[in-house]
Amino acid sequence: MAQAPRTAELRAAWRDLAGPGATPLGEELIARYAEPHRRYHDTRHLAAVLDLVDTLAQHADDPRAVRFAAWYHDAVYDPTRLDNEEYSAVLAETELPALGARPAFVQEVVRLVRLTATHDPAPHDRNGAVLCDADLTILAAPPDEYAAYAAAIREEYAHLPENEFRAGRAAVLRRLLDRPVLFHTRYGQERFEDRARANLGTELTLLAAGGTCEP
């Protein structure tokens, strides 16, 4: 997946969200998303999630908490681990108090970061619905962009043998397709649900046949 860091945009977005005094922390977060082993969960992904949070902000009870959670949701990302969301949540819990955030606000951000492990918010969790929809919007991308995403995920899991990756990826896709809905805001359901299901079904069929999505 071609890299497009969008660093200047991210710096401006962080400054607007956290204030100029928080610049060092913003630079640290941007550096995390720019780690060389990331092929999809990188600065471009962060910027895309923030863009969608902006689009969906009216559906959230606390858009500011959702934006901070977006910044932290993949702050820790190691494809060889299964607990990245937990480590990302702990990082947010450790760092946000230094910005003067109230404990209840910090805990809401931490809760939202942890929620990205399942992308399954409760029915009336408006903040969770916005963050999860923003994080999963790539599933509804045009076919060529979706194929590039799928290829980037394979690169991130290059440490896995092909058969092991295919089995694991197929299991993830089936779990998603088995859900009653993938998107939890009305906006997401109307604009993304059908295309996302089509993309997931196509990738699953290709995996079963031994093929791959071609960018």
Sequence and secondary structure as in RCSB ss.txt:
>XXXX:A:sequence
MAQAPRTAELRAAWRDLAGPGATPLGEELIARYAEPHRRYHDTRHLAAVLDLVDTLAQHADDPRAVRFAAWYHDA
VYDPTRLDNEEYSAVLAETELPALGARPAFVQEVVRLVRLTATHDPAPHDRNGAVLCDADLTILAAPPDEYAAYA
AAIREEYAHLPENEFRAGRAAVLRRLLDRPVLFHTRYGQERFEDRARANLGTELTLLAAGGTCEP
>XXXX:A:secstr
      HHHHHHHHHHHH GGGHHHHHHHHHHHT TT SSSSHHHHHHHHHHHHHHGGG S HHHHHHHHHHTTS
S  TT S HHHHHHHHHHHHGGGGT  HHHHHHHHHHHHHTTTT   TT HHHHHHHHHHHGGGGS HHHHHHHH
HHHHHHTTTS HHHHHHHHHHHHHHHHTSS S  SHHHHHHTHHHHHHHHHHHHHHHHHT     
